Amino acid sequence: MVSRDVTITNEIGLHARPATFFVQKANSYRSVIKVEKDDRTVSAKSLLGVLSLGIAKGMTITLRAEGPDEEEAIDGLAALIESGFNE
């Protein structure tokens, strides 16, 4: 299992459009990927789950992945978040 903390930098946080990009990226990996915020954990492959966390700019979340491409999954999702979703 691999995990990494990342801070949301884009202005609107992980809502609607950026959350859709995040979930699409997560679904491109075979590993099981989770997003943790505070005491809640959801599947990174579930748009409703990700949106339910209410992730806003400046918040830190933890990405956890377990599976055959776990390193690649964490690196790819962290890079997407750190890019600010190109907004």
C-alpha positions in Angstrom: 0.0 0.0 0.0 1.2 3.5 -0.9 -0.2 6.7 0.5 0.5 10.4 0.1 -0.9 13.7 1.6 -1.7 16.3 -1.0 -3.1 19.9 -0.6 -5.8 21.2 -2.9 -4.6 24.3 -4.7 -7.2 25.1 -7.3 -9.7 27.9 -6.4 -12.9 25.8 -6.4 -11.5 22.8 -4.7 -12.5 19.3 -5.7 -16.0 20.0 -6.9 -18.0 19.2 -10.1 -15.6 19.5 -13.0 -12.2 18.9 -11.2 -13.8 16.0 -9.3 -14.9 14.5 -12.6 -11.3 14.7 -13.9 -10.0 13.2 -10.7 -12.4 10.2 -10.8 -11.8 9.6 -14.5 -8.0 9.5 -13.8 -8.5 7.2 -10.8 -10.6 4.8 -12.9 -7.7 4.5 -15.4 -5.8 2.5 -12.8 -6.3 -1.1 -11.7 -5.4 -0.5 -8.0 -8.0 0.2 -5.3 -7.7 3.9 -4.5 -9.1 5.7 -1.5 -9.4 9.4 -0.6 -9.3 10.3 3.1 -10.3 13.6 4.7 -10.6 13.9 8.4 -12.3 10.7 9.6 -14.0 9.8 6.3 -12.7 7.5 3.6 -14.3 7.1 0.1 -13.4 5.4 -3.2 -11.4 7.7 -5.5 -13.4 6.0 -8.3 -16.7 7.3 -7.1 -17.8 10.8 -8.1 -20.5 10.9 -5.5 -18.1 9.7 -2.8 -15.4 12.3 -3.7 -18.0 15.1 -3.9 -19.4 14.1 -0.5 -16.1 14.9 1.2 -16.6 18.7 0.4 -12.9 19.2 -0.4 -12.1 22.9 -0.7 -9.0 24.9 -1.6 -6.3 24.6 1.1 -7.5 21.3 2.5 -5.1 18.4 2.8 -6.3 14.9 1.8 -4.7 11.5 1.9 -4.6 9.3 -1.2 -4.1 5.6 -0.6 -3.6 3.0 -3.3 -3.2 -0.8 -3.2 -2.7 -2.9 -6.2 -0.5 -3.6 -9.3 -0.1 0.0 -10.3 -0.3 1.7 -6.8 2.8 3.9 -7.2 1.7 5.1 -10.7 -1.8 5.8 -9.4 -0.6 7.9 -6.5 1.9 9.8 -8.6 -0.7 10.4 -11.3 -3.4 11.6 -9.0 -1.1 13.7 -6.9 0.3 15.4 -10.1 -3.2 16.1 -11.3 -4.1 17.8 -8.0 -0.8 19.7 -7.8 -1.4 21.0 -11.3 -4.6 22.7 -10.0 -6.5 20.7 -12.7 -5.0 23.2 -15.2 -7.6 25.8 -14.2 
